[in-house]
């Protein structure tokens, strides 16, 4: 259950990280041109410092979550379904016919 929750968190982190990277200004402007008049909300330097710190934080969380998921999946890979099988059974095997009954 924990691995499935962390996998969902991983997907959310990927989407947020992609959005944070696309919102940053670049030499080719990208989607950073759509930040518009929001410069005054984040301070005198504009959103670039805020977005850079946010992107770094989300990237760090992404890497930490990836390492955690890798560790969890590698430890669960050491177990096998065969190890958990029940070896005893109550089913009786049929008896082979004797040569006298086949005549």
Buried (B, 14 or more C-beta within 10 A) or exposed (E): EEEEEBEEBBEEBEEBBEEBBEBBBEEEEEEBEEBEEEEEEBEEEBBBEBBEEBBEEBBEBBEEBEEBBEEBEEEEEEEEEEEEEEEEEEEEEEEEEEEEEEE
